[in-house]
Amino acid sequence: MPIEVVQQVKVNVDGVTYRGELGDKKVITQLETKLTAYEKAKAELDEFLSTHAIQREAAAVATAPAPKRNSRSAGKSRPDASAVRAWAKGKGMEVNDRGAIPKHIVDSYLKEND
C-alpha cells in the first residue's frame, strides 16, 4: 500500500489566508518561487512609491461602526477590535482577522478617533 506524503500549506497574501495540501514537490517549489518573487516585487514597489512620496489611499470600505469602549481597569478603555481592524484595513494597513492587534495600529486608531 503506497503512502502519499502531503504538505499542508498556509499562505497569507495581503491579509488573505490561503490553505491547502500539496503533494507534488515541484508545485511546492513553484509556490515558494512565486511567493518570493511577489514579496520582492512588492518591496521594490513600496520603495519606489516611498521614494517618490506617493502615499497609499484608504480603500473604499463600508463605514466602520462607532467604536465600543470596554472599561477594563483603572479608567483604561480599549477600542472595539473589529472597529480597529476595519479602520486599519481601510487605511491599507496589514492586520490579521484574529488575535492581538499591534500596539502601533491601536495607538494610531486612538489618535485619529479620540
Buried (B, 14 or more C-beta within 10 A) or exposed (E): EEEEEEEEBEEEEEEEEEEEEBEEEEEBEEBEEEEEEEEEEEEEEEEEEEEEEEEEEEEEEEEBEEBEEEEEEEEEEBBBBEBBBBBBBBBEBEBEEEEEBBEEBBEBBBEEEE
